[in-house]
Amino acid sequence: QRMIEWFKMNNKNIGNIDLSEYETGQSYETSYQQIVSDHEEYRSAAYKLLHTYSHMLMQQSTVHTGLDTQSLSEKIYPAIASVFIYTTNPINIGGLESTFDIDLQNWLKKMVELSSDCPQDPSCMLDEDGACNACSFAPEFVCTFFNQELDRSTLVGNSSRYEWGYLVG
Protein backbone atom coordinates (compact mmCIF):
# COMPACT_ATOMS: atom_id res chain seq x y z
CA GLN A 1 0.00 0.00 0.00
CA ARG A 2 2.80 2.39 0.91
CA MET A 3 4.57 1.77 -2.41
CA ILE A 4 1.38 2.60 -4.34
CA GLU A 5 0.98 5.78 -2.29
CA TRP A 6 4.60 6.69 -3.08
CA PHE A 7 3.94 6.05 -6.79
CA LYS A 8 0.92 8.38 -6.68
CA MET A 9 2.81 11.14 -4.87
CA ASN A 10 5.64 10.97 -7.43
CA ASN A 11 3.48 10.14 -10.46
CA LYS A 12 4.47 13.22 -12.46
CA ASN A 13 8.17 12.45 -11.86
CA ILE A 14 7.95 8.72 -12.60
CA GLY A 15 5.55 8.22 -15.46
CA ASN A 16 2.57 10.53 -15.20
CA ILE A 17 0.01 7.82 -15.89
CA ASP A 18 -3.46 7.24 -14.48
CA LEU A 19 -2.95 4.82 -11.60
CA SER A 20 -6.65 4.79 -10.70
CA GLU A 21 -7.24 1.91 -13.13
CA TYR A 22 -5.35 -0.30 -10.67
CA GLU A 23 -7.75 0.51 -7.83
CA THR A 24 -10.40 -2.05 -8.72
CA GLY A 25 -11.10 -3.65 -5.37
CA GLN A 26 -8.16 -6.01 -5.61
CA SER A 27 -5.46 -6.29 -2.97
CA TYR A 28 -2.70 -3.69 -2.76
CA GLU A 29 -0.20 -6.45 -3.47
CA THR A 30 -1.93 -7.37 -6.73
CA SER A 31 -2.29 -3.70 -7.74
CA TYR A 32 1.38 -3.05 -7.05
CA GLN A 33 2.48 -6.10 -9.03
CA GLN A 34 0.33 -5.07 -11.99
CA ILE A 35 1.71 -1.53 -11.97
CA VAL A 36 5.35 -2.66 -11.97
CA SER A 37 4.72 -5.34 -14.61
CA ASP A 38 2.75 -3.00 -16.90
CA HIS A 39 5.04 0.05 -16.63
CA GLU A 40 8.81 -0.21 -16.80
CA GLU A 41 9.27 3.30 -15.41
CA TYR A 42 7.44 2.30 -12.20
CA ARG A 43 9.41 -0.94 -11.96
CA SER A 44 12.61 1.07 -12.34
CA ALA A 45 11.53 3.60 -9.71
CA ALA A 46 10.62 0.77 -7.32
CA TYR A 47 14.02 -0.83 -7.93
CA LYS A 48 15.82 2.46 -7.26
CA LEU A 49 13.86 2.99 -4.04
CA LEU A 50 14.45 -0.56 -2.78
CA HIS A 51 18.11 -0.55 -3.80
CA THR A 52 18.72 2.74 -1.99
CA TYR A 53 16.82 1.47 1.06
CA SER A 54 19.03 -1.63 1.08
CA HIS A 55 22.23 0.40 0.85
CA MET A 56 21.16 2.74 3.63
CA LEU A 57 20.43 -0.26 5.86
CA MET A 58 23.79 -1.83 5.02
CA GLN A 59 25.60 1.45 5.76
CA GLN A 60 24.06 1.56 9.23
CA SER A 61 24.36 -2.16 9.88
CA THR A 62 28.00 -1.97 10.95
CA VAL A 63 27.04 -0.04 14.07
CA HIS A 64 24.27 -2.44 15.02
CA THR A 65 25.47 -5.86 13.86
CA GLY A 66 29.23 -5.80 14.34
CA LEU A 67 29.63 -6.86 10.69
CA ASP A 68 31.41 -4.54 8.30
CA THR A 69 29.80 -3.58 5.01
CA GLN A 70 32.21 -5.77 3.07
CA SER A 71 30.74 -8.90 4.63
CA LEU A 72 27.19 -8.13 3.47
CA SER A 73 25.37 -8.55 0.20
CA GLU A 74 21.90 -7.87 -1.13
CA LYS A 75 19.17 -9.05 -3.44
CA ILE A 76 16.53 -6.63 -4.70
CA TYR A 77 13.07 -7.90 -5.64
CA PRO A 78 11.10 -5.03 -7.19
CA ALA A 79 8.24 -7.31 -8.32
CA ILE A 80 7.37 -7.99 -4.67
CA ALA A 81 8.75 -4.76 -3.14
CA SER A 82 11.37 -6.53 -1.04
CA VAL A 83 15.05 -6.53 -0.25
CA PHE A 84 17.14 -9.33 1.18
CA ILE A 85 20.33 -8.41 3.03
CA TYR A 86 22.57 -11.27 4.08
CA THR A 87 26.04 -11.90 5.38
CA THR A 88 28.73 -13.46 3.25
CA ASN A 89 30.97 -13.95 6.28
CA PRO A 90 31.60 -17.67 6.96
CA ILE A 91 31.61 -16.91 10.67
CA ASN A 92 28.03 -15.84 11.25
CA ILE A 93 27.59 -14.56 14.77
CA GLY A 94 23.90 -13.77 14.28
CA GLY A 95 24.46 -10.02 13.97
CA LEU A 96 21.80 -9.35 11.35
CA GLU A 97 19.23 -11.62 12.96
CA SER A 98 19.68 -10.28 16.47
CA THR A 99 19.65 -6.67 15.23
CA PHE A 100 16.42 -7.37 13.36
CA ASP A 101 14.89 -9.06 16.42
CA ILE A 102 16.13 -6.69 19.13
CA ASP A 103 17.16 -3.32 17.69
CA LEU A 104 15.21 -2.90 14.44
CA GLN A 105 13.60 0.40 15.43
CA ASN A 106 16.94 2.05 16.25
CA TRP A 107 18.55 0.61 13.09
CA LEU A 108 15.74 2.09 10.96
CA LYS A 109 15.93 5.42 12.79
CA LYS A 110 19.68 5.71 12.06
CA MET A 111 19.06 4.74 8.45
CA VAL A 112 16.50 7.56 8.09
CA GLU A 113 18.98 10.02 9.61
CA LEU A 114 21.71 9.05 7.13
CA SER A 115 19.24 9.19 4.25
CA SER A 116 18.14 12.67 5.27
CA ASP A 117 21.57 14.19 5.82
CA CYS A 118 24.54 13.05 3.76
CA PRO A 119 27.83 14.63 4.87
CA GLN A 120 28.35 15.71 1.24
CA ASP A 121 25.01 17.55 0.87
CA PRO A 122 23.96 19.60 -0.96
CA SER A 123 26.46 18.40 -3.57
CA CYS A 124 25.42 14.74 -3.21
CA MET A 125 21.72 15.42 -3.73
CA LEU A 126 22.17 17.99 -6.49
CA ASP A 127 25.29 16.96 -8.40
CA GLU A 128 25.52 13.22 -7.70
CA ASP A 129 21.79 12.41 -8.04
CA GLY A 130 21.48 11.57 -4.36
CA ALA A 131 24.17 8.90 -4.04
CA CYS A 132 27.86 9.11 -3.17
CA ASN A 133 30.68 7.43 -1.27
CA ALA A 134 29.80 9.27 1.93
CA CYS A 135 26.24 8.03 2.23
CA SER A 136 25.16 5.18 0.03
CA PHE A 137 27.90 3.48 -1.96
CA ALA A 138 28.89 -0.02 -0.92
CA PRO A 139 32.02 -1.86 -2.05
CA GLU A 140 31.31 -2.89 -5.66
CA PHE A 141 31.65 -6.60 -4.93
CA VAL A 142 28.89 -6.22 -2.30
CA CYS A 143 26.39 -4.40 -4.52
CA THR A 144 24.43 -6.46 -7.02
CA PHE A 145 24.24 -3.47 -9.39
CA PHE A 146 27.68 -1.87 -8.81
CA ASN A 147 26.34 1.23 -7.01
CA GLN A 148 24.10 2.19 -9.93
CA GLU A 149 20.40 3.02 -9.58
CA LEU A 150 20.72 4.69 -6.16
CA ASP A 151 19.04 7.95 -5.14
CA ARG A 152 18.37 9.10 -1.58
CA SER A 153 15.58 11.37 -2.82
CA THR A 154 13.49 8.20 -3.32
CA LEU A 155 13.59 7.95 0.48
CA VAL A 156 13.51 11.60 1.56
CA GLY A 157 12.08 13.49 -1.43
CA ASN A 158 12.69 17.18 -2.01
CA SER A 159 14.39 16.85 -5.38
CA SER A 160 13.41 17.35 -8.98
CA ARG A 161 13.67 13.57 -9.40
CA TYR A 162 11.36 12.54 -6.54
CA GLU A 163 9.31 15.20 -4.81
CA TRP A 164 8.01 12.89 -2.10
CA GLY A 165 10.18 10.50 -0.13
CA TYR A 166 9.12 7.03 0.88
CA LEU A 167 10.33 7.65 4.45
CA VAL A 168 9.54 11.33 4.85
CA GLY A 169 7.05 13.13 2.62
N, C-alpha and C positions, 0 to 999 in steps of 0.2 A: 504494500500500500504506500509506504513511504517513497519507494522508487518512482511510482506512478505520480505521486504528488510532486516530486522533484522534477520529473519530466515536464509536467504541466507548468511549473514555475519557470522553467528554462526553455519552454517550447520555442519561443522566437529565436533563441540562440542555437538550439539543437537542430530543429527541422521544420518548425512552424507548420505543423500539420494538425488536423482536427483529431484530437485524442478521444473525443466523446463517443466515437463509434465503438470504442473498446469498453465502454461502460454499459454493458448489456445484461446486467444481473449475474454475470459469471464471477467467479472468485478473482481476487486481486492477482493471485498467482497466475491464473490463466490469462488475464488481461495483460499482465506484464510480459509473459512469454510470447503472446501474440504481437505485442508492440515491437519487441526486440527481434522477432523473426521476420516481421513484415517491413521493418525500416532499419536499414544498415546504420544510419546516422544515430539512431537511438541505441542500437547495440554498441556502437563505438563509444558513445557518451557513457553508457553503463559500464563498459570495460574500463574507461579512463577513471571513472569514479571509484570503482572497486579496486583497481590497480593502485591508485593513490592511497586509498584507505588501507590497503595491505602494507604499502611502504611506510606509511605513518605509524602503523602498529609495530612493524618490525623495528623502526627507528627507536621507538620507546621501549621495546621489549628488553633491551639490554639492562635497563635499570631494574626491571621487575622480575626477569627470569634468571639472570646470571649468565645467559648465553649471549655471545657477541653476534652481531648482525651477519658475520661471515658463516655462521653455523646454522643459518635459517634459509628456507626457500619458500616458494609460494606457488599456488595454482589459482588462477582466476577463472571463475565460471559465470560469465555474464548472462547466459541463458537462464540461470536460476538465482541470479543476484547473490552470489556467494564467493567467499575467498577461503582458501585453505593455507594456513601457515604451519610449517612443520620444521623440525630440526633435522639437520643432516649430520649432526654430531653422533658418532658411534657410542659415546658415553652419554646416555640420556638420563639426566637427573630429575626429570619431571618438571622442569622449569616452566614450560608453556602450560602444561596441564594445571599445575598448582596456581599459577598466576591467573589463569582463566577461572578456576574454582574459587580462589580466595580474594584476589585483588583486581578483578576485572574492572570495577567502577573507577578505581584510581588509574589503571592503565589507560582506559578510554579517555579520562579527563586529561591526562598528560598528552595523549595523542591529539586531542582537540586544541590544546594550548600550542603545540608545535605547528599544527596545521594553520592556526590563526596568526602566528607570529614567527616567521622565518627570520633568522639573524641577518639574512641578506636582503630583506625587504627595504624599500619597495622594488629594488632591482629584480629580485627573483620573480615577483608577481607580474611586473610589467615587461621586463626584458627577456626573461627566461621562461615565460608562459607558466609560471607557478611551480617550477620544479628545479632544484639545484642540488649541489653537493651538501650544502649546509642543512637542508631540511628533508629531502625525500629520496635522494639517490642511494641505492644499495650497491654493493660490489656487483659488477656485471655478471659474475658467475652465479650469484644468488637470484638475480631477477630473471624471470622467464621471458621478458621482453626487452632486456638490455637498457633499462631506464628510459624507455620510450613510452609515450602515452600516459604521462603523469601530469597532473595539474591540481594544485591545492585549491584553486577556485571552485572545483567541483565540490569540495567539502565546505568551504567557507564563503563562497560567492564573492560579490563585489568586484567583478571584473567584466570586461567586455565579452569574455568567453562564456562565463556562467554567472548570471546575475544573482542567483540564489544558491546558497550552499546547502549541501545535504545535512551537514551538522548544525550550521547556524544560518538562518535565513536572512 
